[in-house]
Amino acid sequence: MALDLHALPKLRDGLSYLYAEHVRVEQTTEAIELRDKEGRTSVPVAALGVLLLGPGSTITHAAVRALVDNGCSIGWLGEQGVRCYAQGTGETHSARHILRQAELLCNPDTRAMVVRRMYAYRFGYQPHAELSLNQIRGMEGVRVRDTYAEMSRTHGVPWEGRSYDRSQWGRSDPINRALSAANACLNGVCHAGIVSGGYSPALGFIHTGKMLSFVWDIADLYKTEITIPLAFQTVAESSEQVERRARLACRDAFREHRLLQRILPDIDALLDLPTPFEVGAEQSSEDGTFGLGLWAQLFEGLEEQ
C-alpha cells in the first residue's frame, strides 16, 4: 500500500502567524497578496500557519480557498476581542489522529488519563496518583494565580485579576488587554497545529462543549511559560498600543520557545499516539478504504452481550 505522504505535516517549518488590518486579501500565483494604500505585499501561503485579519479587512473567495487548501487557518480579530475561525482540512488525509482522539475521549478512564497528563505537563511533574481530578484542578488554579502574582511583582504591573468586558473593551486595564491579545495569537497557532495534524479542535479533554475546546486544552499548556510573562513585560514597557505590541512580541516569543516544533509532538505524547507502522495502527487512505480492526472489536463486544 502506498504511504500517505501528507501524514506528516510540516507545521514546524512554517511561519507562526501573520496579522493584518485595513487590507484587501487577494489570491495571486502560488500566494496571497495584501493590498492597502501603501502598496502590495505577497505572502507565500504554504509557509503560513494562521492569517489573523483585524478590523477593516476584506478577503476574496479565491484567497480563502488558497489558504485553506494549504492548511492555513484564518482568524478574524475584532476591536473588542471577538474572534472566529475558518479552516480547511489540514495537511493530512489520514483520520488516524482524530480516531485516536475520539477513542480516548469516549472512555472515562482514558480521558482521565489524558487530563492527568495535561496537568503533569503544566506542573512539570506527575501529581500523586491518589489525588482526585478536582484536587488537581485546584492545584492548577493556585499555580496560575501564583504566576500572575509573580509576574506582577517582577514587572511592577498592578494586577487585580483576569477581568474584561467585551462590550466595553476600552475600559479594560492594559494588562488584561495585553493578555487577551497574546492569548488570541497563541490560540490561533495551536488551532492551526491541531488542524494541520488531523485532530479535531472540538474534542477537548479538560474543556468541553465548545467547538474550540481542544484548542484551549493545548493553548493552556503554554500560557504560563509564554503569553503571561510576555503580556506583563509588554505593559511594563509601556501602556500604549498594548494589543499591537503584544502581538508583535508573540511572534518572537513563539520562535524563541520553538512553539511550532513542539505543538504536534506534545499532542502525540499526550494522546500516546502509536506510529503508523506499529501493529494495529489503522490508516485511512485517499481512496476511502480503511481497516476493519475497529469494527471487529465493536461487533465482538456486541456478540458477548
JOPEGI-V730310 format. One line per field, one symbol per residue. burial: 1 if it has 24 or more other ideal C-beta (glycine too) atoms within 12 Angstrom, else 0. Layout:
# JOPEGI-V730310
burial: ???
This chain:
# JOPEGI-V730310
burial: 00000111111101111111101011100011111000000010101111111100101000110111011111111000101011111111111111111111100000100111111111100010000000010001001100110011001010100001000000011111111111111111111111111111111111100001111111111111111111111111000001111111111011001011011101110110100100000111000000000000000000000
